[in-house]
Amino acid sequence: MFWKIVLVVGILGVLLGLAVTGISVALPIVNGPHTSWEEAMFGIVPGVFVLVVSFFIFVIGLIFVIKNRRK
């Protein structure tokens, strides 16, 4: 049961990381002269960090859920 919770937290973290990174990357493109890439980096860097860490949490949870199903 614990590993299913880890798996769900990993999935939600990946979705959150994708949303934050996507919005932060789109800001300079959509908002042109008002937002620079340097300002957008304040959202891109944490978004990518959350995305990477959550992906590893997701993979670990997935491995243990699959491993526990075989028992």
DSSP file (Angstrom, degrees, kcal/mol; ACC not computed):
  #  RESIDUE AA STRUCTURE BP1 BP2  ACC     N-H-->O    O-->H-N    N-H-->O    O-->H-N    TCO  KAPPA ALPHA  PHI   PSI    X-CA   Y-CA   Z-CA
    1    1 A M     >        0   0    0      0, 0.0     4,-1.5     0, 0.0     3,-0.3   0.000 360.0 360.0 360.0 -39.4    0.0    0.0    0.0
    2    2 A F  H  >  +     0   0    0      1,-0.2     4,-2.0     2,-0.2     5,-0.1   0.888 360.0  52.3 -60.5 -39.9    2.9    2.4    0.9
    3    3 A W  H  > S+     0   0    0      1,-0.2     4,-2.2     2,-0.2    -1,-0.2   0.792 103.9  56.7 -72.4 -26.2    4.4    2.0   -2.6
    4    4 A K  H  > S+     0   0    0     -3,-0.3     4,-2.3     2,-0.2    -1,-0.2   0.882 107.4  49.0 -67.8 -37.4    1.1    2.8   -4.3
    5    5 A I  H  X S+     0   0    0     -4,-1.5     4,-2.6     2,-0.2    -2,-0.2   0.908 110.7  50.3 -66.0 -41.5    1.1    6.1   -2.4
    6    6 A V  H  X S+     0   0    0     -4,-2.0     4,-2.3     1,-0.2    -2,-0.2   0.903 110.2  51.0 -61.3 -41.1    4.7    6.7   -3.5
    7    7 A L  H  X S+     0   0    0     -4,-2.2     4,-2.2    54,-0.2    -2,-0.2   0.917 111.3  46.4 -62.6 -44.8    3.7    6.0   -7.1
    8    8 A V  H  X S+     0   0    0     -4,-2.3     4,-2.6     2,-0.2     5,-0.2   0.903 111.7  51.2 -66.2 -41.7    0.8    8.4   -6.9
    9    9 A V  H  X S+     0   0    0     -4,-2.6     4,-2.3     1,-0.2    -1,-0.2   0.898 110.2  50.7 -62.1 -39.7    2.9   11.1   -5.3
   10   10 A G  H  X S+     0   0    0     -4,-2.3     4,-2.2    47,-0.2    48,-0.3   0.910 110.5  48.2 -63.2 -42.7    5.5   10.6   -8.1
   11   11 A I  H  X S+     0   0    0     -4,-2.2     4,-2.3     2,-0.2    -2,-0.2   0.930 112.8  47.8 -63.7 -45.5    2.9   11.0  -10.8
   12   12 A L  H  X S+     0   0    0     -4,-2.6     4,-2.4     1,-0.2    -1,-0.2   0.881 111.4  51.3 -64.1 -37.4    1.5   14.1   -9.2
   13   13 A G  H  X S+     0   0    0     -4,-2.3     4,-2.8    -5,-0.2    -1,-0.2   0.894 108.7  50.8 -66.0 -39.8    5.0   15.6   -8.9
   14   14 A V  H  X S+     0   0    0     -4,-2.2     4,-2.5    40,-0.2    -2,-0.2   0.918 111.5  48.1 -63.2 -43.1    5.7   14.9  -12.5
   15   15 A L  H  X S+     0   0    0     -4,-2.3     4,-2.2     2,-0.2    -2,-0.2   0.908 112.8  48.3 -63.9 -41.3    2.5   16.6  -13.6
   16   16 A L  H  X S+     0   0    0     -4,-2.4     4,-2.7     2,-0.2     5,-0.2   0.921 112.1  49.2 -64.2 -44.2    3.3   19.6  -11.3
   17   17 A G  H  X S+     0   0    0     -4,-2.8     4,-2.4     1,-0.2     5,-0.3   0.901 111.4  49.2 -62.5 -41.4    6.9   19.8  -12.7
   18   18 A L  H  X S+     0   0    0     -4,-2.5     4,-2.6    -5,-0.2    -1,-0.2   0.905 112.4  48.5 -64.0 -41.0    5.6   19.7  -16.2
   19   19 A A  H  X S+     0   0    0     -4,-2.2     4,-2.5     2,-0.2     5,-0.3   0.943 114.1  44.3 -65.6 -47.9    3.0   22.4  -15.6
   20   20 A V  H  X S+     0   0    0     -4,-2.7     4,-2.3     1,-0.2    -2,-0.2   0.924 117.3  45.4 -64.0 -44.5    5.5   24.8  -13.8
   21   21 A T  H  X S+     0   0    0     -4,-2.4     4,-2.3    -5,-0.2     5,-0.2   0.920 113.8  49.3 -65.6 -43.5    8.2   24.2  -16.5
   22   22 A G  H  X S+     0   0    0     -4,-2.6     4,-1.9    -5,-0.3    -2,-0.2   0.915 113.4  45.0 -63.2 -43.9    5.8   24.6  -19.4
   23   23 A I  H  X S+     0   0    0     -4,-2.5     4,-1.4    -5,-0.2    -1,-0.2   0.907 113.7  50.3 -66.8 -41.0    4.2   27.8  -18.1
   24   24 A S  H  < S+     0   0    0     -4,-2.3    -2,-0.2    -5,-0.3    -1,-0.2   0.861 111.8  47.5 -67.4 -34.7    7.6   29.2  -17.2
   25   25 A V  H  X S+     0   0    0     -4,-2.3     4,-0.6     1,-0.2    -1,-0.2   0.853 112.0  51.1 -71.8 -34.0    9.0   28.4  -20.7
   26   26 A A  H  X S+     0   0    0     -4,-1.9     4,-3.0    -5,-0.2     5,-0.4   0.741  92.0  78.3 -76.0 -22.4    5.9   29.9  -22.3
   27   27 A L  H  X S+     0   0    0     -4,-1.4     4,-2.9     1,-0.2     8,-0.2   0.929  95.8  42.0 -56.4 -52.4    6.1   33.2  -20.4
   28   28 A P  H  4 S+     0   0    0      0, 0.0     4,-0.3     0, 0.0    -1,-0.2   0.833 117.7  48.9 -65.9 -28.2    8.8   34.9  -22.5
   29   29 A I  H  < S+     0   0    0     -4,-0.6     3,-0.3     2,-0.2    -2,-0.2   0.935 121.3  32.3 -74.7 -46.3    7.3   33.6  -25.7
   30   30 A V  H  < S+     0   0    0     -4,-3.0    -3,-0.2     1,-0.2    -1,-0.1   0.879 124.0  44.2 -77.9 -39.6    3.8   34.7  -25.0
   31   31 A N  S >< S-     0   0    0     -4,-2.9     3,-2.3    -5,-0.4     4,-0.5   0.278  85.4-176.3 -96.1  10.8    4.5   37.8  -23.0
   32   32 A G  G >   +     0   0    0     -4,-0.3     3,-0.7    -3,-0.3    -1,-0.2   0.053  65.8  11.7  37.9-112.1    7.3   39.1  -25.3
   33   33 A P  G 3  S+     0   0    0      0, 0.0    -1,-0.3     0, 0.0     3,-0.1   0.619 120.7  65.1 -76.1 -10.8    9.0   42.2  -24.1
   34   34 A H  G <  S+     0   0    0     -3,-2.3     2,-0.5     1,-0.2    -2,-0.2   0.768 103.1  43.8 -83.8 -24.7    7.6   42.1  -20.6
   35   35 A T  S <  S-     0   0    0     -3,-0.7    -1,-0.2    -4,-0.5     2,-0.2  -0.980  71.5-158.0-125.7 125.0    9.2   38.9  -19.4
   36   36 A S     >  -     0   0    0     -2,-0.5     4,-1.8     1,-0.1     5,-0.1  -0.508  31.7-111.9 -93.8 167.5   12.9   38.0  -20.1
   37   37 A W  H  > S+     0   0    0      1,-0.2     4,-1.3     2,-0.2    -1,-0.1   0.820 118.0  58.9 -67.2 -30.4   14.4   34.5  -20.1
   38   38 A E  H  4 S+     0   0    0      1,-0.2     4,-0.4     2,-0.2    -1,-0.2   0.902 107.5  45.6 -65.0 -40.0   16.3   35.5  -16.9
   39   39 A E  H >4 S+     0   0    0      1,-0.2     3,-1.0     2,-0.2    -2,-0.2   0.863 110.3  54.2 -69.1 -35.3   13.1   36.1  -15.1
   40   40 A A  H >X S+     0   0    0     -4,-1.8     4,-2.0     1,-0.2     3,-1.8   0.755  92.6  72.5 -70.7 -23.6   11.6   32.9  -16.5
   41   41 A M  H 3X S+     0   0    0     -4,-1.3     4,-2.0     1,-0.3    -1,-0.2   0.761  82.5  70.6 -63.4 -23.8   14.5   30.9  -15.1
   42   42 A F  H <4 S+     0   0    0     -3,-1.0    -1,-0.3    -4,-0.4    -2,-0.2   0.699 111.8  30.5 -66.2 -17.6   13.1   31.5  -11.6
   43   43 A G  H <> S+     0   0    0     -3,-1.8     4,-1.5    -4,-0.2    -2,-0.2   0.688 116.5  57.1-105.9 -29.7   10.3   29.1  -12.6
   44   44 A I  H  X S+     0   0    0     -4,-2.0     4,-2.6     2,-0.2     5,-0.2   0.940 104.6  50.1 -69.8 -47.2   12.1   26.9  -15.0
   45   45 A V  H  X S+     0   0    0     -4,-2.0     4,-2.2     1,-0.2    -1,-0.2   0.940 115.0  41.0 -62.7 -50.5   14.9   25.7  -12.7
   46   46 A P  H  > S+     0   0    0      0, 0.0     4,-2.7     0, 0.0    -1,-0.2   0.877 114.3  55.0 -65.4 -33.0   12.6   24.7   -9.8
   47   47 A G  H  X S+     0   0    0     -4,-1.5     4,-2.2     2,-0.2    -2,-0.2   0.919 110.0  44.6 -63.9 -43.1   10.2   23.1  -12.2
   48   48 A V  H  X S+     0   0    0     -4,-2.6     4,-2.7     2,-0.2     5,-0.2   0.889 112.5  53.0 -67.4 -38.8   12.8   21.0  -13.8
   49   49 A F  H  X S+     0   0    0     -4,-2.2     4,-2.5    -5,-0.2     5,-0.3   0.942 111.5  44.9 -61.2 -47.8   14.1   20.0  -10.3
   50   50 A V  H  X S+     0   0    0     -4,-2.7     4,-2.4     1,-0.2     5,-0.2   0.891 113.0  53.0 -62.5 -39.4   10.7   18.9   -9.2
   51   51 A L  H  X S+     0   0    0     -4,-2.2     4,-1.8    -5,-0.2    -2,-0.2   0.927 112.0  43.2 -61.9 -46.9   10.2   17.1  -12.4
   52   52 A V  H  X S+     0   0    0     -4,-2.7     4,-1.9     2,-0.2    -2,-0.2   0.937 116.4  45.9 -68.0 -47.3   13.4   15.1  -12.1
   53   53 A V  H  X S+     0   0    0     -4,-2.5     4,-2.1     1,-0.2    -2,-0.2   0.916 114.5  48.5 -63.4 -42.5   13.0   14.2   -8.4
   54   54 A S  H  X S+     0   0    0     -4,-2.4     4,-2.6    -5,-0.3   -40,-0.2   0.842 106.9  56.5 -67.4 -32.8    9.4   13.2   -8.9
   55   55 A F  H  X S+     0   0    0     -4,-1.8     4,-2.5    -5,-0.2    -1,-0.2   0.920 108.2  47.1 -64.5 -41.9   10.3   11.1  -11.9
   56   56 A F  H  X S+     0   0    0     -4,-1.9     4,-2.5     2,-0.2    -2,-0.2   0.893 112.1  50.2 -66.3 -38.6   12.8    9.1   -9.8
   57   57 A I  H  X S+     0   0    0     -4,-2.1     4,-2.5     2,-0.2   -47,-0.2   0.911 111.2  49.9 -62.7 -41.9   10.1    8.8   -7.0
   58   58 A F  H  X S+     0   0    0     -4,-2.6     4,-2.6   -48,-0.3    -2,-0.2   0.918 111.3  47.9 -61.6 -45.1    7.6    7.6   -9.6
   59   59 A V  H  X S+     0   0    0     -4,-2.5     4,-2.5     2,-0.2    -2,-0.2   0.916 112.1  48.9 -65.1 -43.2   10.1    5.0  -11.0
   60   60 A I  H  X S+     0   0    0     -4,-2.5     4,-2.1     1,-0.2    -2,-0.2   0.930 113.4  47.2 -62.5 -44.9   11.0    3.7   -7.6
   61   61 A G  H  X S+     0   0    0     -4,-2.5     4,-2.2     1,-0.2   -54,-0.2   0.901 112.0  50.4 -62.0 -41.2    7.3    3.4   -6.7
   62   62 A L  H  X S+     0   0    0     -4,-2.6     4,-2.4     2,-0.2     5,-0.2   0.905 109.1  51.4 -64.2 -42.2    6.5    1.6  -10.0
   63   63 A I  H  X S+     0   0    0     -4,-2.5     4,-2.4     1,-0.2    -1,-0.2   0.931 113.4  44.0 -61.1 -46.2    9.3   -0.9   -9.5
   64   64 A F  H  X S+     0   0    0     -4,-2.1     4,-2.3     2,-0.2    -1,-0.2   0.840 111.7  52.8 -72.7 -31.7    8.2   -1.8   -6.0
   65   65 A V  H  X S+     0   0    0     -4,-2.2     4,-1.2   -62,-0.2    -1,-0.2   0.926 113.7  43.6 -66.5 -43.4    4.5   -2.0   -7.0
   66   66 A I  H  X S+     0   0    0     -4,-2.4     4,-1.0     1,-0.2    -2,-0.2   0.902 114.0  51.2 -66.0 -40.7    5.4   -4.4   -9.8
   67   67 A K  H  < S+     0   0    0     -4,-2.4     4,-0.4    -5,-0.2     3,-0.4   0.889 110.4  48.6 -64.1 -39.7    7.7   -6.3   -7.6
   68   68 A N  H  < S+     0   0    0     -4,-2.3     3,-0.4     1,-0.2    -1,-0.2   0.729 103.0  61.9 -74.8 -21.9    5.0   -6.7   -4.9
   69   69 A R  H  < S+     0   0    0     -4,-1.2    -1,-0.2     1,-0.2    -2,-0.2   0.814  97.5  58.3 -71.1 -29.2    2.4   -7.9   -7.4
   70   70 A R     <        0   0    0     -4,-1.0    -1,-0.2    -3,-0.4    -2,-0.2   0.698 360.0 360.0 -74.7 -18.3    4.5  -10.9   -8.3
   71   71 A K              0   0    0     -3,-0.4    -1,-0.2    -4,-0.4    -2,-0.2   0.478 360.0 360.0 -81.3 360.0    4.5  -12.1   -4.7
